[in-house]
């Protein structure tokens, strides 16, 4: 058996494709927020004012 330390081993992580991820979210009734809807600080203060 080769003498390999744990720091040299790479753990495989699962990353789904974006298309599959969006489809899965759609089945659950969820969506990804669009970045184009940028709000200013003043807009957010008005929205969340109590």
mmCIF file as Biopython writes it, N, C-alpha, C and O atoms, coordinates in Angstrom:
data_model
#
loop_
_atom_site.group_PDB
_atom_site.id
_atom_site.type_symbol
_atom_site.label_atom_id
_atom_site.label_alt_id
_atom_site.label_comp_id
_atom_site.label_asym_id
_atom_site.label_entity_id
_atom_site.label_seq_id
_atom_site.pdbx_PDB_ins_code
_atom_site.Cartn_x
_atom_site.Cartn_y
_atom_site.Cartn_z
_atom_site.occupancy
_atom_site.B_iso_or_equiv
_atom_site.auth_seq_id
_atom_site.auth_asym_id
_atom_site.pdbx_PDB_model_num
ATOM 1   N N  . UNK A ? 1  ? 0.844   -1.178 0.000   1.0 0.0 1  A 1 
ATOM 2   C CA . UNK A ? 1  ? 0.000   0.000  0.000   1.0 0.0 1  A 1 
ATOM 3   C C  . UNK A ? 1  ? 0.888   1.238  0.000   1.0 0.0 1  A 1 
ATOM 4   O O  . UNK A ? 1  ? 1.877   1.291  0.731   1.0 0.0 1  A 1 
ATOM 5   N N  . UNK A ? 2  ? 0.548   2.218  -0.800  1.0 0.0 2  A 1 
ATOM 6   C CA . UNK A ? 2  ? 1.334   3.442  -0.889  1.0 0.0 2  A 1 
ATOM 7   C C  . UNK A ? 2  ? 1.172   4.256  0.387   1.0 0.0 2  A 1 
ATOM 8   O O  . UNK A ? 2  ? 0.115   4.238  1.018   1.0 0.0 2  A 1 
ATOM 9   N N  . UNK A ? 3  ? 2.216   4.960  0.752   1.0 0.0 3  A 1 
ATOM 10  C CA . UNK A ? 3  ? 2.208   5.772  1.963   1.0 0.0 3  A 1 
ATOM 11  C C  . UNK A ? 3  ? 1.781   7.197  1.581   1.0 0.0 3  A 1 
ATOM 12  O O  . UNK A ? 3  ? 2.628   8.031  1.260   1.0 0.0 3  A 1 
ATOM 13  N N  . UNK A ? 4  ? 0.468   7.477  1.615   1.0 0.0 4  A 1 
ATOM 14  C CA . UNK A ? 4  ? -0.082  8.767  1.213   1.0 0.0 4  A 1 
ATOM 15  C C  . UNK A ? 4  ? -0.729  9.416  2.432   1.0 0.0 4  A 1 
ATOM 16  O O  . UNK A ? 4  ? -1.528  8.791  3.130   1.0 0.0 4  A 1 
ATOM 17  N N  . UNK A ? 5  ? -0.376  10.676 2.679   1.0 0.0 5  A 1 
ATOM 18  C CA . UNK A ? 5  ? -0.968  11.363 3.830   1.0 0.0 5  A 1 
ATOM 19  C C  . UNK A ? 5  ? -2.366  11.858 3.487   1.0 0.0 5  A 1 
ATOM 20  O O  . UNK A ? 5  ? -2.714  11.979 2.312   1.0 0.0 5  A 1 
ATOM 21  N N  . UNK A ? 6  ? -3.167  12.143 4.509   1.0 0.0 6  A 1 
ATOM 22  C CA . UNK A ? 6  ? -4.535  12.609 4.307   1.0 0.0 6  A 1 
ATOM 23  C C  . UNK A ? 6  ? -4.581  13.966 3.625   1.0 0.0 6  A 1 
ATOM 24  O O  . UNK A ? 6  ? -5.545  14.256 2.916   1.0 0.0 6  A 1 
ATOM 25  N N  . UNK A ? 7  ? -3.574  14.804 3.814   1.0 0.0 7  A 1 
ATOM 26  C CA . UNK A ? 7  ? -3.587  16.139 3.225   1.0 0.0 7  A 1 
ATOM 27  C C  . UNK A ? 7  ? -3.457  16.088 1.703   1.0 0.0 7  A 1 
ATOM 28  O O  . UNK A ? 7  ? -3.877  17.018 1.014   1.0 0.0 7  A 1 
ATOM 29  N N  . UNK A ? 8  ? -2.884  15.023 1.183   1.0 0.0 8  A 1 
ATOM 30  C CA . UNK A ? 8  ? -2.706  14.913 -0.265  1.0 0.0 8  A 1 
ATOM 31  C C  . UNK A ? 8  ? -3.925  14.307 -0.952  1.0 0.0 8  A 1 
ATOM 32  O O  . UNK A ? 8  ? -4.091  14.456 -2.163  1.0 0.0 8  A 1 
ATOM 33  N N  . UNK A ? 9  ? -4.768  13.635 -0.199  1.0 0.0 9  A 1 
ATOM 34  C CA . UNK A ? 9  ? -5.975  13.042 -0.776  1.0 0.0 9  A 1 
ATOM 35  C C  . UNK A ? 9  ? -7.016  14.124 -0.989  1.0 0.0 9  A 1 
ATOM 36  O O  . UNK A ? 9  ? -7.183  15.011 -0.153  1.0 0.0 9  A 1 
ATOM 37  N N  . UNK A ? 10 ? -7.701  14.047 -2.091  1.0 0.0 10 A 1 
ATOM 38  C CA . UNK A ? 10 ? -8.759  15.009 -2.380  1.0 0.0 10 A 1 
ATOM 39  C C  . UNK A ? 10 ? -10.102 14.324 -2.221  1.0 0.0 10 A 1 
ATOM 40  O O  . UNK A ? 10 ? -10.322 13.224 -2.728  1.0 0.0 10 A 1 
ATOM 41  N N  . UNK A ? 11 ? -10.997 14.993 -1.508  1.0 0.0 11 A 1 
ATOM 42  C CA . UNK A ? 11 ? -12.332 14.449 -1.330  1.0 0.0 11 A 1 
ATOM 43  C C  . UNK A ? 11 ? -13.188 14.880 -2.511  1.0 0.0 11 A 1 
ATOM 44  O O  . UNK A ? 11 ? -13.190 16.048 -2.898  1.0 0.0 11 A 1 
ATOM 45  N N  . UNK A ? 12 ? -13.900 13.941 -3.069  1.0 0.0 12 A 1 
ATOM 46  C CA . UNK A ? 12 ? -14.787 14.247 -4.189  1.0 0.0 12 A 1 
ATOM 47  C C  . UNK A ? 12 ? -16.058 14.881 -3.644  1.0 0.0 12 A 1 
ATOM 48  O O  . UNK A ? 12 ? -16.685 14.344 -2.731  1.0 0.0 12 A 1 
ATOM 49  N N  . UNK A ? 13 ? -16.433 16.022 -4.205  1.0 0.0 13 A 1 
ATOM 50  C CA . UNK A ? 13 ? -17.671 16.673 -3.796  1.0 0.0 13 A 1 
ATOM 51  C C  . UNK A ? 13 ? -18.625 16.687 -4.976  1.0 0.0 13 A 1 
ATOM 52  O O  . UNK A ? 13 ? -18.218 16.846 -6.126  1.0 0.0 13 A 1 
ATOM 53  N N  . UNK A ? 14 ? -19.895 16.517 -4.668  1.0 0.0 14 A 1 
ATOM 54  C CA . UNK A ? 14 ? -20.920 16.482 -5.703  1.0 0.0 14 A 1 
ATOM 55  C C  . UNK A ? 14 ? -21.373 17.901 -6.007  1.0 0.0 14 A 1 
ATOM 56  O O  . UNK A ? 14 ? -21.746 18.648 -5.102  1.0 0.0 14 A 1 
ATOM 57  N N  . UNK A ? 15 ? -21.341 18.269 -7.275  1.0 0.0 15 A 1 
ATOM 58  C CA . UNK A ? 15 ? -21.876 19.559 -7.709  1.0 0.0 15 A 1 
ATOM 59  C C  . UNK A ? 15 ? -22.814 19.302 -8.882  1.0 0.0 15 A 1 
ATOM 60  O O  . UNK A ? 15 ? -22.368 18.881 -9.949  1.0 0.0 15 A 1 
ATOM 61  N N  . UNK A ? 16 ? -24.112 19.551 -8.695  1.0 0.0 16 A 1 
ATOM 62  C CA . UNK A ? 16 ? -25.070 19.298 -9.770  1.0 0.0 16 A 1 
ATOM 63  C C  . UNK A ? 16 ? -24.938 20.345 -10.869 1.0 0.0 16 A 1 
ATOM 64  O O  . UNK A ? 16 ? -24.466 21.456 -10.629 1.0 0.0 16 A 1 
ATOM 65  N N  . UNK A ? 17 ? -25.352 19.985 -12.053 1.0 0.0 17 A 1 
ATOM 66  C CA . UNK A ? 17 ? -25.366 20.972 -13.128 1.0 0.0 17 A 1 
ATOM 67  C C  . UNK A ? 17 ? -26.479 21.976 -12.830 1.0 0.0 17 A 1 
ATOM 68  O O  . UNK A ? 17 ? -27.473 21.627 -12.193 1.0 0.0 17 A 1 
ATOM 69  N N  . UNK A ? 18 ? -26.322 23.210 -13.284 1.0 0.0 18 A 1 
ATOM 70  C CA . UNK A ? 18 ? -27.280 24.264 -12.977 1.0 0.0 18 A 1 
ATOM 71  C C  . UNK A ? 18 ? -28.655 23.942 -13.540 1.0 0.0 18 A 1 
ATOM 72  O O  . UNK A ? 18 ? -29.667 24.223 -12.899 1.0 0.0 18 A 1 
ATOM 73  N N  . UNK A ? 19 ? -28.702 23.354 -14.735 1.0 0.0 19 A 1 
ATOM 74  C CA . UNK A ? 19 ? -29.988 23.016 -15.343 1.0 0.0 19 A 1 
ATOM 75  C C  . UNK A ? 19 ? -30.741 22.001 -14.488 1.0 0.0 19 A 1 
ATOM 76  O O  . UNK A ? 19 ? -31.938 22.159 -14.249 1.0 0.0 19 A 1 
ATOM 77  N N  . UNK A ? 20 ? -30.055 20.974 -14.033 1.0 0.0 20 A 1 
ATOM 78  C CA . UNK A ? 20 ? -30.689 19.954 -13.182 1.0 0.0 20 A 1 
ATOM 79  C C  . UNK A ? 20 ? -31.111 20.543 -11.842 1.0 0.0 20 A 1 
ATOM 80  O O  . UNK A ? 20 ? -32.157 20.183 -11.301 1.0 0.0 20 A 1 
ATOM 81  N N  . UNK A ? 21 ? -30.294 21.450 -11.307 1.0 0.0 21 A 1 
ATOM 82  C CA . UNK A ? 21 ? -30.614 22.074 -10.032 1.0 0.0 21 A 1 
ATOM 83  C C  . UNK A ? 21 ? -31.872 22.930 -10.148 1.0 0.0 21 A 1 
ATOM 84  O O  . UNK A ? 21 ? -32.727 22.893 -9.263  1.0 0.0 21 A 1 
ATOM 85  N N  . UNK A ? 22 ? -31.994 23.702 -11.233 1.0 0.0 22 A 1 
ATOM 86  C CA . UNK A ? 22 ? -33.187 24.530 -11.451 1.0 0.0 22 A 1 
ATOM 87  C C  . UNK A ? 22 ? -34.426 23.666 -11.623 1.0 0.0 22 A 1 
ATOM 88  O O  . UNK A ? 22 ? -35.496 24.009 -11.118 1.0 0.0 22 A 1 
ATOM 89  N N  . UNK A ? 23 ? -34.294 22.549 -12.329 1.0 0.0 23 A 1 
ATOM 90  C CA . UNK A ? 23 ? -35.415 21.634 -12.521 1.0 0.0 23 A 1 
ATOM 91  C C  . UNK A ? 23 ? -35.857 21.047 -11.185 1.0 0.0 23 A 1 
ATOM 92  O O  . UNK A ? 23 ? -37.053 20.960 -10.908 1.0 0.0 23 A 1 
ATOM 93  N N  . UNK A ? 24 ? -34.903 20.650 -10.363 1.0 0.0 24 A 1 
ATOM 94  C CA . UNK A ? 24 ? -35.211 20.095 -9.054  1.0 0.0 24 A 1 
ATOM 95  C C  . UNK A ? 24 ? -35.913 21.129 -8.177  1.0 0.0 24 A 1 
ATOM 96  O O  . UNK A ? 24 ? -36.874 20.801 -7.482  1.0 0.0 24 A 1 
ATOM 97  N N  . UNK A ? 25 ? -35.443 22.364 -8.205  1.0 0.0 25 A 1 
ATOM 98  C CA . UNK A ? 25 ? -36.096 23.423 -7.428  1.0 0.0 25 A 1 
ATOM 99  C C  . UNK A ? 25 ? -37.514 23.664 -7.920  1.0 0.0 25 A 1 
ATOM 100 O O  . UNK A ? 25 ? -38.414 23.934 -7.124  1.0 0.0 25 A 1 
ATOM 101 N N  . UNK A ? 26 ? -37.715 23.568 -9.233  1.0 0.0 26 A 1 
ATOM 102 C CA . UNK A ? 26 ? -39.043 23.760 -9.798  1.0 0.0 26 A 1 
ATOM 103 C C  . UNK A ? 26 ? -40.032 22.724 -9.302  1.0 0.0 26 A 1 
ATOM 104 O O  . UNK A ? 26 ? -41.200 23.035 -9.068  1.0 0.0 26 A 1 
ATOM 105 N N  . UNK A ? 27 ? -39.565 21.479 -9.139  1.0 0.0 27 A 1 
ATOM 106 C CA . UNK A ? 27 ? -40.440 20.430 -8.610  1.0 0.0 27 A 1 
ATOM 107 C C  . UNK A ? 27 ? -40.853 20.715 -7.171  1.0 0.0 27 A 1 
ATOM 108 O O  . UNK A ? 27 ? -41.937 20.323 -6.737  1.0 0.0 27 A 1 
ATOM 109 N N  . UNK A ? 28 ? -39.982 21.398 -6.438  1.0 0.0 28 A 1 
ATOM 110 C CA . UNK A ? 28 ? -40.265 21.720 -5.045  1.0 0.0 28 A 1 
ATOM 111 C C  . UNK A ? 28 ? -40.986 23.057 -4.894  1.0 0.0 28 A 1 
ATOM 112 O O  . UNK A ? 28 ? -41.284 23.477 -3.776  1.0 0.0 28 A 1 
ATOM 113 N N  . UNK A ? 29 ? -41.265 23.722 -6.005  1.0 0.0 29 A 1 
ATOM 114 C CA . UNK A ? 29 ? -41.965 24.999 -5.961  1.0 0.0 29 A 1 
ATOM 115 C C  . UNK A ? 29 ? -41.076 26.163 -5.607  1.0 0.0 29 A 1 
ATOM 116 O O  . UNK A ? 29 ? -41.560 27.184 -5.118  1.0 0.0 29 A 1 
ATOM 117 N N  . UNK A ? 30 ? -39.793 26.036 -5.841  1.0 0.0 30 A 1 
ATOM 118 C CA . UNK A ? 30 ? -38.849 27.095 -5.505  1.0 0.0 30 A 1 
ATOM 119 C C  . UNK A ? 30 ? -38.176 27.605 -6.772  1.0 0.0 30 A 1 
ATOM 120 O O  . UNK A ? 30 ? -38.178 26.925 -7.798  1.0 0.0 30 A 1 
ATOM 121 N N  . UNK A ? 31 ? -37.603 28.797 -6.701  1.0 0.0 31 A 1 
ATOM 122 C CA . UNK A ? 31 ? -36.856 29.347 -7.829  1.0 0.0 31 A 1 
ATOM 123 C C  . UNK A ? 31 ? -35.587 30.013 -7.327  1.0 0.0 31 A 1 
ATOM 124 O O  . UNK A ? 31 ? -35.443 30.276 -6.133  1.0 0.0 31 A 1 
ATOM 125 N N  . UNK A ? 32 ? -34.676 30.283 -8.240  1.0 0.0 32 A 1 
ATOM 126 C CA . UNK A ? 32 ? -33.455 31.008 -7.927  1.0 0.0 32 A 1 
ATOM 127 C C  . UNK A ? 32 ? -33.726 32.490 -8.168  1.0 0.0 32 A 1 
ATOM 128 O O  . UNK A ? 32 ? -34.265 32.870 -9.207  1.0 0.0 32 A 1 
ATOM 129 N N  . UNK A ? 33 ? -33.349 33.322 -7.199  1.0 0.0 33 A 1 
ATOM 130 C CA . UNK A ? 33 ? -33.556 34.758 -7.344  1.0 0.0 33 A 1 
ATOM 131 C C  . UNK A ? 33 ? -32.688 35.315 -8.465  1.0 0.0 33 A 1 
ATOM 132 O O  . UNK A ? 33 ? -31.554 34.880 -8.667  1.0 0.0 33 A 1 
ATOM 133 N N  . UNK A ? 34 ? -33.232 36.272 -9.181  1.0 0.0 34 A 1 
ATOM 134 C CA . UNK A ? 34 ? -32.493 36.930 -10.246 1.0 0.0 34 A 1 
ATOM 135 C C  . UNK A ? 34 ? -31.648 38.043 -9.653  1.0 0.0 34 A 1 
ATOM 136 O O  . UNK A ? 34 ? -32.113 38.774 -8.778  1.0 0.0 34 A 1 
ATOM 137 N N  . UNK A ? 35 ? -30.424 38.182 -10.113 1.0 0.0 35 A 1 
ATOM 138 C CA . UNK A ? 35 ? -29.527 39.225 -9.616  1.0 0.0 35 A 1 
ATOM 139 C C  . UNK A ? 35 ? -29.858 40.581 -10.218 1.0 0.0 35 A 1 
ATOM 140 O O  . UNK A ? 35 ? -29.383 41.601 -9.720  1.0 0.0 35 A 1 
ATOM 141 N N  . UNK A ? 36 ? -30.657 40.622 -11.273 1.0 0.0 36 A 1 
ATOM 142 C CA . UNK A ? 36 ? -30.960 41.874 -11.954 1.0 0.0 36 A 1 
ATOM 143 C C  . UNK A ? 36 ? -31.876 42.771 -11.125 1.0 0.0 36 A 1 
ATOM 144 O O  . UNK A ? 36 ? -31.984 43.966 -11.399 1.0 0.0 36 A 1 
ATOM 145 N N  . UNK A ? 37 ? -32.530 42.209 -10.125 1.0 0.0 37 A 1 
ATOM 146 C CA . UNK A ? 37 ? -33.438 42.984 -9.295  1.0 0.0 37 A 1 
ATOM 147 C C  . UNK A ? 37 ? -32.660 43.590 -8.124  1.0 0.0 37 A 1 
ATOM 148 O O  . UNK A ? 37 ? -32.853 43.205 -6.971  1.0 0.0 37 A 1 
ATOM 149 N N  . UNK A ? 38 ? -31.779 44.545 -8.439  1.0 0.0 38 A 1 
ATOM 150 C CA . UNK A ? 38 ? -30.934 45.181 -7.433  1.0 0.0 38 A 1 
ATOM 151 C C  . UNK A ? 38 ? -31.719 46.304 -6.766  1.0 0.0 38 A 1 
ATOM 152 O O  . UNK A ? 38 ? -32.289 47.162 -7.440  1.0 0.0 38 A 1 
ATOM 153 N N  . UNK A ? 39 ? -31.742 46.291 -5.439  1.0 0.0 39 A 1 
ATOM 154 C CA . UNK A ? 39 ? -32.443 47.319 -4.686  1.0 0.0 39 A 1 
ATOM 155 C C  . UNK A ? 39 ? -31.437 48.159 -3.926  1.0 0.0 39 A 1 
ATOM 156 O O  . UNK A ? 39 ? -30.401 47.662 -3.484  1.0 0.0 39 A 1 
ATOM 157 N N  . UNK A ? 40 ? -31.749 49.437 -3.777  1.0 0.0 40 A 1 
ATOM 158 C CA . UNK A ? 40 ? -30.880 50.324 -3.028  1.0 0.0 40 A 1 
ATOM 159 C C  . UNK A ? 40 ? -31.177 50.188 -1.539  1.0 0.0 40 A 1 
ATOM 160 O O  . UNK A ? 40 ? -32.177 49.588 -1.144  1.0 0.0 40 A 1 
ATOM 161 N N  . UNK A ? 41 ? -30.310 50.744 -0.737  1.0 0.0 41 A 1 
ATOM 162 C CA . UNK A ? 41 ? -30.497 50.720 0.706   1.0 0.0 41 A 1 
ATOM 163 C C  . UNK A ? 41 ? -31.795 51.432 1.082   1.0 0.0 41 A 1 
ATOM 164 O O  . UNK A ? 41 ? -32.529 50.976 1.958   1.0 0.0 41 A 1 
ATOM 165 N N  . UNK A ? 42 ? -32.067 52.536 0.425   1.0 0.0 42 A 1 
ATOM 166 C CA . UNK A ? 42 ? -33.296 53.294 0.716   1.0 0.0 42 A 1 
ATOM 167 C C  . UNK A ? 42 ? -34.545 52.475 0.390   1.0 0.0 42 A 1 
ATOM 168 O O  . UNK A ? 42 ? -35.522 52.506 1.138   1.0 0.0 42 A 1 
ATOM 169 N N  . UNK A ? 43 ? -34.514 51.747 -0.721  1.0 0.0 43 A 1 
ATOM 170 C CA . UNK A ? 43 ? -35.652 50.888 -1.088  1.0 0.0 43 A 1 
ATOM 171 C C  . UNK A ? 43 ? -35.884 49.817 -0.022  1.0 0.0 43 A 1 
ATOM 172 O O  . UNK A ? 43 ? -37.022 49.542 0.357   1.0 0.0 43 A 1 
ATOM 173 N N  . UNK A ? 44 ? -34.810 49.228 0.447   1.0 0.0 44 A 1 
ATOM 174 C CA . UNK A ? 44 ? -34.926 48.187 1.465   1.0 0.0 44 A 1 
ATOM 175 C C  . UNK A ? 44 ? -35.424 48.763 2.790   1.0 0.0 44 A 1 
ATOM 176 O O  . UNK A ? 44 ? -36.211 48.124 3.488   1.0 0.0 44 A 1 
ATOM 177 N N  . UNK A ? 45 ? -34.968 49.968 3.136   1.0 0.0 45 A 1 
ATOM 178 C CA . UNK A ? 45 ? -35.439 50.602 4.374   1.0 0.0 45 A 1 
ATOM 179 C C  . UNK A ? 45 ? -36.937 50.873 4.305   1.0 0.0 45 A 1 
ATOM 180 O O  . UNK A ? 45 ? -37.650 50.676 5.289   1.0 0.0 45 A 1 
ATOM 181 N N  . UNK A ? 46 ? -37.424 51.331 3.131   1.0 0.0 46 A 1 
ATOM 182 C CA . UNK A ? 46 ? -38.839 51.572 2.969   1.0 0.0 46 A 1 
ATOM 183 C C  . UNK A ? 46 ? -39.636 50.278 3.036   1.0 0.0 46 A 1 
ATOM 184 O O  . UNK A ? 46 ? -40.719 50.230 3.621   1.0 0.0 46 A 1 
ATOM 185 N N  . UNK A ? 47 ? -39.088 49.229 2.431   1.0 0.0 47 A 1 
ATOM 186 C CA . UNK A ? 47 ? -39.789 47.948 2.388   1.0 0.0 47 A 1 
ATOM 187 C C  . UNK A ? 47 ? -39.930 47.330 3.774   1.0 0.0 47 A 1 
ATOM 188 O O  . UNK A ? 47 ? -40.972 46.766 4.104   1.0 0.0 47 A 1 
ATOM 189 N N  . UNK A ? 48 ? -38.883 47.438 4.580   1.0 0.0 48 A 1 
ATOM 190 C CA . UNK A ? 48 ? -38.868 46.791 5.883   1.0 0.0 48 A 1 
ATOM 191 C C  . UNK A ? 48 ? -39.091 47.756 7.045   1.0 0.0 48 A 1 
ATOM 192 O O  . UNK A ? 48 ? -38.825 47.403 8.194   1.0 0.0 48 A 1 
ATOM 193 N N  . UNK A ? 49 ? -39.572 48.957 6.768   1.0 0.0 49 A 1 
ATOM 194 C CA . UNK A ? 49 ? -39.837 49.928 7.829   1.0 0.0 49 A 1 
ATOM 195 C C  . UNK A ? 49 ? -40.969 49.428 8.723   1.0 0.0 49 A 1 
ATOM 196 O O  . UNK A ? 49 ? -41.943 48.852 8.240   1.0 0.0 49 A 1 
ATOM 197 N N  . UNK A ? 50 ? -40.836 49.648 9.993   1.0 0.0 50 A 1 
ATOM 198 C CA . UNK A ? 50 ? -41.865 49.192 10.927  1.0 0.0 50 A 1 
ATOM 199 C C  . UNK A ? 50 ? -42.557 50.361 11.543  1.0 0.0 50 A 1 
ATOM 200 O O  . UNK A ? 50 ? -43.460 50.183 12.361  1.0 0.0 50 A 1 
#
